[in-house]
Amino acid sequence: MTGARPAPLWRLAVAAAADALLGLMAWALAAMWLVVAVKLEVRHPLDVLETLLVALAVLLLGAALHVVYHTVLVGGCGQTLGKMLLGIAVVRQDGAPAGYGRALLRCLGGGLCVLTLGLGRLPVLFTRERRGLPDLLAGTRPVRTPRPSP
C-alpha cells in the first residue's frame, strides 16, 4: 500500500462520526450496567462522594473502551468499524500495517487532540497525506483501501 492515495477529508470525518456514535452507544450500555451493578450492591442512597466515584468510574470506563476499541481494531486489521464502512485504512508511512504499538500511540495522540480542544487535528486540513497529530506521532497515515473485485 505504499502508493495508496490519502483518504479524502469527508470520508475521514464521516468515519470519525460513525466511530463516535458506535462508541457512545457502547459506552452508554456499559455505563448503564455499571450503575445498575452499583445500585444492586449498595442498598442505601448514594451520598455525594459515592456519586462522584460512580461518575468517575463511568468516565474512566468510557476512556478505556475508546482506547481498547481503537487500539485493537487499528492494530489488528488497520481499520475501525467506521473506517471499514468508508474504505479507509491506517498504515505506516511505508505502507505496512500499523500494528498495536502504533495504534496505541495514535490513540493517545488523539487524546492530546482532545486536551488541545481539537488543535491537533488542524494539520489534516493542510497536509497532502491528511495526517493529524495522532498520525504524526505514530508515524501512520490514513489511506483509501482498494475496492474488492467482484
Phi and psi in radians as a Rosetta constraint file:
Dihedral C 1 N 2 CA 2 C 2 CIRCULARHARMONIC -1.159 0.35
Dihedral N 2 CA 2 C 2 N 3 CIRCULARHARMONIC -0.544 0.35
Dihedral C 2 N 3 CA 3 C 3 CIRCULARHARMONIC -1.659 0.35
Dihedral N 3 CA 3 C 3 N 4 CIRCULARHARMONIC 0.232 0.35
Dihedral C 3 N 4 CA 4 C 4 CIRCULARHARMONIC -1.162 0.35
Dihedral N 4 CA 4 C 4 N 5 CIRCULARHARMONIC 2.560 0.35
Dihedral C 4 N 5 CA 5 C 5 CIRCULARHARMONIC -1.398 0.35
Dihedral N 5 CA 5 C 5 N 6 CIRCULARHARMONIC 2.562 0.35
Dihedral C 5 N 6 CA 6 C 6 CIRCULARHARMONIC -1.090 0.35
Dihedral N 6 CA 6 C 6 N 7 CIRCULARHARMONIC 2.591 0.35
Dihedral C 6 N 7 CA 7 C 7 CIRCULARHARMONIC -1.246 0.35
Dihedral N 7 CA 7 C 7 N 8 CIRCULARHARMONIC 2.403 0.35
Dihedral C 7 N 8 CA 8 C 8 CIRCULARHARMONIC -1.129 0.35
Dihedral N 8 CA 8 C 8 N 9 CIRCULARHARMONIC 2.645 0.35
Dihedral C 8 N 9 CA 9 C 9 CIRCULARHARMONIC -1.047 0.35
Dihedral N 9 CA 9 C 9 N 10 CIRCULARHARMONIC -0.717 0.35
Dihedral C 9 N 10 CA 10 C 10 CIRCULARHARMONIC -1.140 0.35
Dihedral N 10 CA 10 C 10 N 11 CIRCULARHARMONIC -0.624 0.35
Dihedral C 10 N 11 CA 11 C 11 CIRCULARHARMONIC -1.182 0.35
Dihedral N 11 CA 11 C 11 N 12 CIRCULARHARMONIC -0.704 0.35
Dihedral C 11 N 12 CA 12 C 12 CIRCULARHARMONIC -1.063 0.35
Dihedral N 12 CA 12 C 12 N 13 CIRCULARHARMONIC -0.735 0.35
Dihedral C 12 N 13 CA 13 C 13 CIRCULARHARMONIC -1.172 0.35
Dihedral N 13 CA 13 C 13 N 14 CIRCULARHARMONIC -0.759 0.35
Dihedral C 13 N 14 CA 14 C 14 CIRCULARHARMONIC -1.195 0.35
Dihedral N 14 CA 14 C 14 N 15 CIRCULARHARMONIC -0.681 0.35
Dihedral C 14 N 15 CA 15 C 15 CIRCULARHARMONIC -1.114 0.35
Dihedral N 15 CA 15 C 15 N 16 CIRCULARHARMONIC -0.718 0.35
Dihedral C 15 N 16 CA 16 C 16 CIRCULARHARMONIC -1.120 0.35
Dihedral N 16 CA 16 C 16 N 17 CIRCULARHARMONIC -0.696 0.35
Dihedral C 16 N 17 CA 17 C 17 CIRCULARHARMONIC -1.157 0.35
Dihedral N 17 CA 17 C 17 N 18 CIRCULARHARMONIC -0.707 0.35
Dihedral C 17 N 18 CA 18 C 18 CIRCULARHARMONIC -1.124 0.35
Dihedral N 18 CA 18 C 18 N 19 CIRCULARHARMONIC -0.756 0.35
Dihedral C 18 N 19 CA 19 C 19 CIRCULARHARMONIC -1.125 0.35
Dihedral N 19 CA 19 C 19 N 20 CIRCULARHARMONIC -0.685 0.35
Dihedral C 19 N 20 CA 20 C 20 CIRCULARHARMONIC -1.131 0.35
Dihedral N 20 CA 20 C 20 N 21 CIRCULARHARMONIC -0.733 0.35
Dihedral C 20 N 21 CA 21 C 21 CIRCULARHARMONIC -1.134 0.35
Dihedral N 21 CA 21 C 21 N 22 CIRCULARHARMONIC -0.777 0.35
Dihedral C 21 N 22 CA 22 C 22 CIRCULARHARMONIC -1.100 0.35
Dihedral N 22 CA 22 C 22 N 23 CIRCULARHARMONIC -0.768 0.35
Dihedral C 22 N 23 CA 23 C 23 CIRCULARHARMONIC -1.118 0.35
Dihedral N 23 CA 23 C 23 N 24 CIRCULARHARMONIC -0.684 0.35
Dihedral C 23 N 24 CA 24 C 24 CIRCULARHARMONIC -1.131 0.35
Dihedral N 24 CA 24 C 24 N 25 CIRCULARHARMONIC -0.695 0.35
Dihedral C 24 N 25 CA 25 C 25 CIRCULARHARMONIC -1.153 0.35
Dihedral N 25 CA 25 C 25 N 26 CIRCULARHARMONIC -0.756 0.35
Dihedral C 25 N 26 CA 26 C 26 CIRCULARHARMONIC -1.137 0.35
Dihedral N 26 CA 26 C 26 N 27 CIRCULARHARMONIC -0.706 0.35
Dihedral C 26 N 27 CA 27 C 27 CIRCULARHARMONIC -1.135 0.35
Dihedral N 27 CA 27 C 27 N 28 CIRCULARHARMONIC -0.751 0.35
Dihedral C 27 N 28 CA 28 C 28 CIRCULARHARMONIC -1.088 0.35
Dihedral N 28 CA 28 C 28 N 29 CIRCULARHARMONIC -0.745 0.35
Dihedral C 28 N 29 CA 29 C 29 CIRCULARHARMONIC -1.144 0.35
Dihedral N 29 CA 29 C 29 N 30 CIRCULARHARMONIC -0.811 0.35
Dihedral C 29 N 30 CA 30 C 30 CIRCULARHARMONIC -1.147 0.35
Dihedral N 30 CA 30 C 30 N 31 CIRCULARHARMONIC -0.688 0.35
Dihedral C 30 N 31 CA 31 C 31 CIRCULARHARMONIC -1.146 0.35
Dihedral N 31 CA 31 C 31 N 32 CIRCULARHARMONIC -0.676 0.35
Dihedral C 31 N 32 CA 32 C 32 CIRCULARHARMONIC -1.055 0.35
Dihedral N 32 CA 32 C 32 N 33 CIRCULARHARMONIC -0.796 0.35
Dihedral C 32 N 33 CA 33 C 33 CIRCULARHARMONIC -1.172 0.35
Dihedral N 33 CA 33 C 33 N 34 CIRCULARHARMONIC -0.596 0.35
Dihedral C 33 N 34 CA 34 C 34 CIRCULARHARMONIC -1.116 0.35
Dihedral N 34 CA 34 C 34 N 35 CIRCULARHARMONIC -0.797 0.35
Dihedral C 34 N 35 CA 35 C 35 CIRCULARHARMONIC -1.160 0.35
Dihedral N 35 CA 35 C 35 N 36 CIRCULARHARMONIC -0.698 0.35
Dihedral C 35 N 36 CA 36 C 36 CIRCULARHARMONIC -1.088 0.35
Dihedral N 36 CA 36 C 36 N 37 CIRCULARHARMONIC -0.753 0.35
Dihedral C 36 N 37 CA 37 C 37 CIRCULARHARMONIC -1.086 0.35
Dihedral N 37 CA 37 C 37 N 38 CIRCULARHARMONIC -0.712 0.35
Dihedral C 37 N 38 CA 38 C 38 CIRCULARHARMONIC -1.128 0.35
Dihedral N 38 CA 38 C 38 N 39 CIRCULARHARMONIC -0.787 0.35
Dihedral C 38 N 39 CA 39 C 39 CIRCULARHARMONIC -1.131 0.35
Dihedral N 39 CA 39 C 39 N 40 CIRCULARHARMONIC -0.590 0.35
Dihedral C 39 N 40 CA 40 C 40 CIRCULARHARMONIC -1.251 0.35
Dihedral N 40 CA 40 C 40 N 41 CIRCULARHARMONIC -0.569 0.35
Dihedral C 40 N 41 CA 41 C 41 CIRCULARHARMONIC -1.395 0.35
Dihedral N 41 CA 41 C 41 N 42 CIRCULARHARMONIC -0.713 0.35
Dihedral C 41 N 42 CA 42 C 42 CIRCULARHARMONIC -1.702 0.35
Dihedral N 42 CA 42 C 42 N 43 CIRCULARHARMONIC 2.039 0.35
Dihedral C 42 N 43 CA 43 C 43 CIRCULARHARMONIC -1.480 0.35
Dihedral N 43 CA 43 C 43 N 44 CIRCULARHARMONIC -0.343 0.35
Dihedral C 43 N 44 CA 44 C 44 CIRCULARHARMONIC -1.706 0.35
Dihedral N 44 CA 44 C 44 N 45 CIRCULARHARMONIC 2.803 0.35
Dihedral C 44 N 45 CA 45 C 45 CIRCULARHARMONIC -1.073 0.35
Dihedral N 45 CA 45 C 45 N 46 CIRCULARHARMONIC 2.471 0.35
Dihedral C 45 N 46 CA 46 C 46 CIRCULARHARMONIC -1.253 0.35
Dihedral N 46 CA 46 C 46 N 47 CIRCULARHARMONIC 2.416 0.35
Dihedral C 46 N 47 CA 47 C 47 CIRCULARHARMONIC -1.499 0.35
Dihedral N 47 CA 47 C 47 N 48 CIRCULARHARMONIC -3.105 0.35
Dihedral C 47 N 48 CA 48 C 48 CIRCULARHARMONIC -1.090 0.35
Dihedral N 48 CA 48 C 48 N 49 CIRCULARHARMONIC -0.780 0.35
Dihedral C 48 N 49 CA 49 C 49 CIRCULARHARMONIC -1.115 0.35
Dihedral N 49 CA 49 C 49 N 50 CIRCULARHARMONIC -0.755 0.35
Dihedral C 49 N 50 CA 50 C 50 CIRCULARHARMONIC -1.140 0.35
Dihedral N 50 CA 50 C 50 N 51 CIRCULARHARMONIC -0.666 0.35
Dihedral C 50 N 51 CA 51 C 51 CIRCULARHARMONIC -1.124 0.35
Dihedral N 51 CA 51 C 51 N 52 CIRCULARHARMONIC -0.726 0.35
Dihedral C 51 N 52 CA 52 C 52 CIRCULARHARMONIC -1.124 0.35
Dihedral N 52 CA 52 C 52 N 53 CIRCULARHARMONIC -0.662 0.35
Dihedral C 52 N 53 CA 53 C 53 CIRCULARHARMONIC -1.152 0.35
Dihedral N 53 CA 53 C 53 N 54 CIRCULARHARMONIC -0.693 0.35
Dihedral C 53 N 54 CA 54 C 54 CIRCULARHARMONIC -1.142 0.35
Dihedral N 54 CA 54 C 54 N 55 CIRCULARHARMONIC -0.736 0.35
Dihedral C 54 N 55 CA 55 C 55 CIRCULARHARMONIC -1.095 0.35
Dihedral N 55 CA 55 C 55 N 56 CIRCULARHARMONIC -0.723 0.35
Dihedral C 55 N 56 CA 56 C 56 CIRCULARHARMONIC -1.114 0.35
Dihedral N 56 CA 56 C 56 N 57 CIRCULARHARMONIC -0.701 0.35
Dihedral C 56 N 57 CA 57 C 57 CIRCULARHARMONIC -1.105 0.35
Dihedral N 57 CA 57 C 57 N 58 CIRCULARHARMONIC -0.686 0.35
Dihedral C 57 N 58 CA 58 C 58 CIRCULARHARMONIC -1.129 0.35
Dihedral N 58 CA 58 C 58 N 59 CIRCULARHARMONIC -0.732 0.35
Dihedral C 58 N 59 CA 59 C 59 CIRCULARHARMONIC -1.123 0.35
Dihedral N 59 CA 59 C 59 N 60 CIRCULARHARMONIC -0.778 0.35
Dihedral C 59 N 60 CA 60 C 60 CIRCULARHARMONIC -1.135 0.35
Dihedral N 60 CA 60 C 60 N 61 CIRCULARHARMONIC -0.605 0.35
Dihedral C 60 N 61 CA 61 C 61 CIRCULARHARMONIC -1.079 0.35
Dihedral N 61 CA 61 C 61 N 62 CIRCULARHARMONIC -0.764 0.35
Dihedral C 61 N 62 CA 62 C 62 CIRCULARHARMONIC -1.087 0.35
Dihedral N 62 CA 62 C 62 N 63 CIRCULARHARMONIC -0.750 0.35
Dihedral C 62 N 63 CA 63 C 63 CIRCULARHARMONIC -1.138 0.35
Dihedral N 63 CA 63 C 63 N 64 CIRCULARHARMONIC -0.735 0.35
Dihedral C 63 N 64 CA 64 C 64 CIRCULARHARMONIC -1.131 0.35
Dihedral N 64 CA 64 C 64 N 65 CIRCULARHARMONIC -0.758 0.35
Dihedral C 64 N 65 CA 65 C 65 CIRCULARHARMONIC -1.056 0.35
Dihedral N 65 CA 65 C 65 N 66 CIRCULARHARMONIC -0.729 0.35
Dihedral C 65 N 66 CA 66 C 66 CIRCULARHARMONIC -1.075 0.35
Dihedral N 66 CA 66 C 66 N 67 CIRCULARHARMONIC -0.859 0.35
Dihedral C 66 N 67 CA 67 C 67 CIRCULARHARMONIC -1.111 0.35
Dihedral N 67 CA 67 C 67 N 68 CIRCULARHARMONIC -0.777 0.35
Dihedral C 67 N 68 CA 68 C 68 CIRCULARHARMONIC -1.128 0.35
Dihedral N 68 CA 68 C 68 N 69 CIRCULARHARMONIC -0.789 0.35
Dihedral C 68 N 69 CA 69 C 69 CIRCULARHARMONIC -1.001 0.35
Dihedral N 69 CA 69 C 69 N 70 CIRCULARHARMONIC -0.917 0.35
Dihedral C 69 N 70 CA 70 C 70 CIRCULARHARMONIC -1.242 0.35
Dihedral N 70 CA 70 C 70 N 71 CIRCULARHARMONIC -0.692 0.35
Dihedral C 70 N 71 CA 71 C 71 CIRCULARHARMONIC -1.201 0.35
Dihedral N 71 CA 71 C 71 N 72 CIRCULARHARMONIC -0.798 0.35
Dihedral C 71 N 72 CA 72 C 72 CIRCULARHARMONIC -1.185 0.35
Dihedral N 72 CA 72 C 72 N 73 CIRCULARHARMONIC -0.803 0.35
Dihedral C 72 N 73 CA 73 C 73 CIRCULARHARMONIC -1.272 0.35
Dihedral N 73 CA 73 C 73 N 74 CIRCULARHARMONIC -0.810 0.35
Dihedral C 73 N 74 CA 74 C 74 CIRCULARHARMONIC -1.207 0.35
Dihedral N 74 CA 74 C 74 N 75 CIRCULARHARMONIC -0.682 0.35
Dihedral C 74 N 75 CA 75 C 75 CIRCULARHARMONIC -1.195 0.35
Dihedral N 75 CA 75 C 75 N 76 CIRCULARHARMONIC -0.652 0.35
Dihedral C 75 N 76 CA 76 C 76 CIRCULARHARMONIC -1.423 0.35
Dihedral N 76 CA 76 C 76 N 77 CIRCULARHARMONIC -0.796 0.35
Dihedral C 76 N 77 CA 77 C 77 CIRCULARHARMONIC -2.232 0.35
Dihedral N 77 CA 77 C 77 N 78 CIRCULARHARMONIC 0.028 0.35
Dihedral C 77 N 78 CA 78 C 78 CIRCULARHARMONIC 1.446 0.35
Dihedral N 78 CA 78 C 78 N 79 CIRCULARHARMONIC 0.054 0.35
Dihedral C 78 N 79 CA 79 C 79 CIRCULARHARMONIC -2.555 0.35
Dihedral N 79 CA 79 C 79 N 80 CIRCULARHARMONIC 2.473 0.35
Dihedral C 79 N 80 CA 80 C 80 CIRCULARHARMONIC -1.494 0.35
Dihedral N 80 CA 80 C 80 N 81 CIRCULARHARMONIC 3.049 0.35
Dihedral C 80 N 81 CA 81 C 81 CIRCULARHARMONIC -1.114 0.35
Dihedral N 81 CA 81 C 81 N 82 CIRCULARHARMONIC -0.663 0.35
Dihedral C 81 N 82 CA 82 C 82 CIRCULARHARMONIC -1.124 0.35
Dihedral N 82 CA 82 C 82 N 83 CIRCULARHARMONIC -0.696 0.35
Dihedral C 82 N 83 CA 83 C 83 CIRCULARHARMONIC -1.197 0.35
Dihedral N 83 CA 83 C 83 N 84 CIRCULARHARMONIC -0.648 0.35
Dihedral C 83 N 84 CA 84 C 84 CIRCULARHARMONIC -1.060 0.35
Dihedral N 84 CA 84 C 84 N 85 CIRCULARHARMONIC -0.754 0.35
Dihedral C 84 N 85 CA 85 C 85 CIRCULARHARMONIC -1.044 0.35
Dihedral N 85 CA 85 C 85 N 86 CIRCULARHARMONIC -0.612 0.35
Dihedral C 85 N 86 CA 86 C 86 CIRCULARHARMONIC -1.865 0.35
Dihedral N 86 CA 86 C 86 N 87 CIRCULARHARMONIC 0.145 0.35
Dihedral C 86 N 87 CA 87 C 87 CIRCULARHARMONIC 1.245 0.35
Dihedral N 87 CA 87 C 87 N 88 CIRCULARHARMONIC 0.805 0.35
Dihedral C 87 N 88 CA 88 C 88 CIRCULARHARMONIC -2.165 0.35
Dihedral N 88 CA 88 C 88 N 89 CIRCULARHARMONIC 2.440 0.35
Dihedral C 88 N 89 CA 89 C 89 CIRCULARHARMONIC -2.225 0.35
Dihedral N 89 CA 89 C 89 N 90 CIRCULARHARMONIC 2.666 0.35
Dihedral C 89 N 90 CA 90 C 90 CIRCULARHARMONIC -1.851 0.35
Dihedral N 90 CA 90 C 90 N 91 CIRCULARHARMONIC 2.116 0.35
Dihedral C 90 N 91 CA 91 C 91 CIRCULARHARMONIC -2.241 0.35
Dihedral N 91 CA 91 C 91 N 92 CIRCULARHARMONIC 2.872 0.35
Dihedral C 91 N 92 CA 92 C 92 CIRCULARHARMONIC -1.245 0.35
Dihedral N 92 CA 92 C 92 N 93 CIRCULARHARMONIC 2.986 0.35
Dihedral C 92 N 93 CA 93 C 93 CIRCULARHARMONIC -1.021 0.35
Dihedral N 93 CA 93 C 93 N 94 CIRCULARHARMONIC -0.579 0.35
Dihedral C 93 N 94 CA 94 C 94 CIRCULARHARMONIC -1.492 0.35
Dihedral N 94 CA 94 C 94 N 95 CIRCULARHARMONIC 0.024 0.35
Dihedral C 94 N 95 CA 95 C 95 CIRCULARHARMONIC 1.644 0.35
Dihedral N 95 CA 95 C 95 N 96 CIRCULARHARMONIC -0.071 0.35
Dihedral C 95 N 96 CA 96 C 96 CIRCULARHARMONIC -1.334 0.35
Dihedral N 96 CA 96 C 96 N 97 CIRCULARHARMONIC 2.833 0.35
Dihedral C 96 N 97 CA 97 C 97 CIRCULARHARMONIC -1.010 0.35
Dihedral N 97 CA 97 C 97 N 98 CIRCULARHARMONIC 2.606 0.35
Dihedral C 97 N 98 CA 98 C 98 CIRCULARHARMONIC -1.172 0.35
Dihedral N 98 CA 98 C 98 N 99 CIRCULARHARMONIC -0.759 0.35
Dihedral C 98 N 99 CA 99 C 99 CIRCULARHARMONIC 1.461 0.35
Dihedral N 99 CA 99 C 99 N 100 CIRCULARHARMONIC 2.882 0.35
Dihedral C 99 N 100 CA 100 C 100 CIRCULARHARMONIC -1.217 0.35
Dihedral N 100 CA 100 C 100 N 101 CIRCULARHARMONIC -0.665 0.35
Dihedral C 100 N 101 CA 101 C 101 CIRCULARHARMONIC -1.100 0.35
Dihedral N 101 CA 101 C 101 N 102 CIRCULARHARMONIC -0.830 0.35
Dihedral C 101 N 102 CA 102 C 102 CIRCULARHARMONIC -1.178 0.35
Dihedral N 102 CA 102 C 102 N 103 CIRCULARHARMONIC -0.601 0.35
Dihedral C 102 N 103 CA 103 C 103 CIRCULARHARMONIC -1.127 0.35
Dihedral N 103 CA 103 C 103 N 104 CIRCULARHARMONIC -0.725 0.35
Dihedral C 103 N 104 CA 104 C 104 CIRCULARHARMONIC -1.143 0.35
Dihedral N 104 CA 104 C 104 N 105 CIRCULARHARMONIC -0.758 0.35
Dihedral C 104 N 105 CA 105 C 105 CIRCULARHARMONIC -1.097 0.35
Dihedral N 105 CA 105 C 105 N 106 CIRCULARHARMONIC -0.675 0.35
Dihedral C 105 N 106 CA 106 C 106 CIRCULARHARMONIC -1.130 0.35
Dihedral N 106 CA 106 C 106 N 107 CIRCULARHARMONIC -0.709 0.35
Dihedral C 106 N 107 CA 107 C 107 CIRCULARHARMONIC -1.147 0.35
Dihedral N 107 CA 107 C 107 N 108 CIRCULARHARMONIC -0.736 0.35
Dihedral C 107 N 108 CA 108 C 108 CIRCULARHARMONIC -1.149 0.35
Dihedral N 108 CA 108 C 108 N 109 CIRCULARHARMONIC -0.583 0.35
Dihedral C 108 N 109 CA 109 C 109 CIRCULARHARMONIC -1.130 0.35
Dihedral N 109 CA 109 C 109 N 110 CIRCULARHARMONIC -0.599 0.35
Dihedral C 109 N 110 CA 110 C 110 CIRCULARHARMONIC -1.111 0.35
Dihedral N 110 CA 110 C 110 N 111 CIRCULARHARMONIC -0.612 0.35
Dihedral C 110 N 111 CA 111 C 111 CIRCULARHARMONIC -1.119 0.35
Dihedral N 111 CA 111 C 111 N 112 CIRCULARHARMONIC -0.639 0.35
Dihedral C 111 N 112 CA 112 C 112 CIRCULARHARMONIC -1.130 0.35
Dihedral N 112 CA 112 C 112 N 113 CIRCULARHARMONIC -0.603 0.35
Dihedral C 112 N 113 CA 113 C 113 CIRCULARHARMONIC -1.110 0.35
Dihedral N 113 CA 113 C 113 N 114 CIRCULARHARMONIC -0.672 0.35
Dihedral C 113 N 114 CA 114 C 114 CIRCULARHARMONIC -1.125 0.35
Dihedral N 114 CA 114 C 114 N 115 CIRCULARHARMONIC -0.764 0.35
Dihedral C 114 N 115 CA 115 C 115 CIRCULARHARMONIC -1.121 0.35
Dihedral N 115 CA 115 C 115 N 116 CIRCULARHARMONIC -0.490 0.35
Dihedral C 115 N 116 CA 116 C 116 CIRCULARHARMONIC -1.673 0.35
Dihedral N 116 CA 116 C 116 N 117 CIRCULARHARMONIC 0.282 0.35
Dihedral C 116 N 117 CA 117 C 117 CIRCULARHARMONIC 1.003 0.35
Dihedral N 117 CA 117 C 117 N 118 CIRCULARHARMONIC 0.642 0.35
Dihedral C 117 N 118 CA 118 C 118 CIRCULARHARMONIC 1.596 0.35
Dihedral N 118 CA 118 C 118 N 119 CIRCULARHARMONIC -0.035 0.35
Dihedral C 118 N 119 CA 119 C 119 CIRCULARHARMONIC -1.126 0.35
Dihedral N 119 CA 119 C 119 N 120 CIRCULARHARMONIC -0.476 0.35
Dihedral C 119 N 120 CA 120 C 120 CIRCULARHARMONIC -1.206 0.35
Dihedral N 120 CA 120 C 120 N 121 CIRCULARHARMONIC -0.242 0.35
Dihedral C 120 N 121 CA 121 C 121 CIRCULARHARMONIC -1.543 0.35
Dihedral N 121 CA 121 C 121 N 122 CIRCULARHARMONIC -0.242 0.35
Dihedral C 121 N 122 CA 122 C 122 CIRCULARHARMONIC -1.002 0.35
Dihedral N 122 CA 122 C 122 N 123 CIRCULARHARMONIC -0.647 0.35
Dihedral C 122 N 123 CA 123 C 123 CIRCULARHARMONIC -1.001 0.35
Dihedral N 123 CA 123 C 123 N 124 CIRCULARHARMONIC -0.387 0.35
Dihedral C 123 N 124 CA 124 C 124 CIRCULARHARMONIC -1.024 0.35
Dihedral N 124 CA 124 C 124 N 125 CIRCULARHARMONIC -0.591 0.35
Dihedral C 124 N 125 CA 125 C 125 CIRCULARHARMONIC -1.292 0.35
Dihedral N 125 CA 125 C 125 N 126 CIRCULARHARMONIC -0.401 0.35
Dihedral C 125 N 126 CA 126 C 126 CIRCULARHARMONIC -2.013 0.35
Dihedral N 126 CA 126 C 126 N 127 CIRCULARHARMONIC -0.133 0.35
Dihedral C 126 N 127 CA 127 C 127 CIRCULARHARMONIC -1.763 0.35
Dihedral N 127 CA 127 C 127 N 128 CIRCULARHARMONIC 2.493 0.35
Dihedral C 127 N 128 CA 128 C 128 CIRCULARHARMONIC -1.122 0.35
Dihedral N 128 CA 128 C 128 N 129 CIRCULARHARMONIC -0.589 0.35
Dihedral C 128 N 129 CA 129 C 129 CIRCULARHARMONIC -1.545 0.35
Dihedral N 129 CA 129 C 129 N 130 CIRCULARHARMONIC 0.079 0.35
Dihedral C 129 N 130 CA 130 C 130 CIRCULARHARMONIC 1.015 0.35
Dihedral N 130 CA 130 C 130 N 131 CIRCULARHARMONIC 0.811 0.35
Dihedral C 130 N 131 CA 131 C 131 CIRCULARHARMONIC -1.788 0.35
Dihedral N 131 CA 131 C 131 N 132 CIRCULARHARMONIC 2.138 0.35
Dihedral C 131 N 132 CA 132 C 132 CIRCULARHARMONIC -1.666 0.35
Dihedral N 132 CA 132 C 132 N 133 CIRCULARHARMONIC -3.022 0.35
Dihedral C 132 N 133 CA 133 C 133 CIRCULARHARMONIC -0.966 0.35
Dihedral N 133 CA 133 C 133 N 134 CIRCULARHARMONIC -0.765 0.35
Dihedral C 133 N 134 CA 134 C 134 CIRCULARHARMONIC -1.031 0.35
Dihedral N 134 CA 134 C 134 N 135 CIRCULARHARMONIC -0.724 0.35
Dihedral C 134 N 135 CA 135 C 135 CIRCULARHARMONIC -1.240 0.35
Dihedral N 135 CA 135 C 135 N 136 CIRCULARHARMONIC -0.633 0.35
Dihedral C 135 N 136 CA 136 C 136 CIRCULARHARMONIC -1.142 0.35
Dihedral N 136 CA 136 C 136 N 137 CIRCULARHARMONIC -0.705 0.35
Dihedral C 136 N 137 CA 137 C 137 CIRCULARHARMONIC -1.178 0.35
Dihedral N 137 CA 137 C 137 N 138 CIRCULARHARMONIC -0.718 0.35
Dihedral C 137 N 138 CA 138 C 138 CIRCULARHARMONIC -1.531 0.35
Dihedral N 138 CA 138 C 138 N 139 CIRCULARHARMONIC -0.190 0.35
Dihedral C 138 N 139 CA 139 C 139 CIRCULARHARMONIC 1.249 0.35
Dihedral N 139 CA 139 C 139 N 140 CIRCULARHARMONIC 0.639 0.35
Dihedral C 139 N 140 CA 140 C 140 CIRCULARHARMONIC -2.109 0.35
Dihedral N 140 CA 140 C 140 N 141 CIRCULARHARMONIC 3.031 0.35
Dihedral C 140 N 141 CA 141 C 141 CIRCULARHARMONIC -2.683 0.35
Dihedral N 141 CA 141 C 141 N 142 CIRCULARHARMONIC 2.517 0.35
Dihedral C 141 N 142 CA 142 C 142 CIRCULARHARMONIC -1.497 0.35
Dihedral N 142 CA 142 C 142 N 143 CIRCULARHARMONIC 2.271 0.35
Dihedral C 142 N 143 CA 143 C 143 CIRCULARHARMONIC -2.260 0.35
Dihedral N 143 CA 143 C 143 N 144 CIRCULARHARMONIC 2.790 0.35
Dihedral C 143 N 144 CA 144 C 144 CIRCULARHARMONIC -1.311 0.35
Dihedral N 144 CA 144 C 144 N 145 CIRCULARHARMONIC 2.433 0.35
Dihedral C 144 N 145 CA 145 C 145 CIRCULARHARMONIC -1.561 0.35
Dihedral N 145 CA 145 C 145 N 146 CIRCULARHARMONIC 2.559 0.35
Dihedral C 145 N 146 CA 146 C 146 CIRCULARHARMONIC -1.188 0.35
Dihedral N 146 CA 146 C 146 N 147 CIRCULARHARMONIC 2.515 0.35
Dihedral C 146 N 147 CA 147 C 147 CIRCULARHARMONIC -1.263 0.35
Dihedral N 147 CA 147 C 147 N 148 CIRCULARHARMONIC 2.398 0.35
Dihedral C 147 N 148 CA 148 C 148 CIRCULARHARMONIC -1.186 0.35
Dihedral N 148 CA 148 C 148 N 149 CIRCULARHARMONIC 2.485 0.35
Dihedral C 148 N 149 CA 149 C 149 CIRCULARHARMONIC -1.374 0.35
Dihedral N 149 CA 149 C 149 N 150 CIRCULARHARMONIC 2.512 0.35
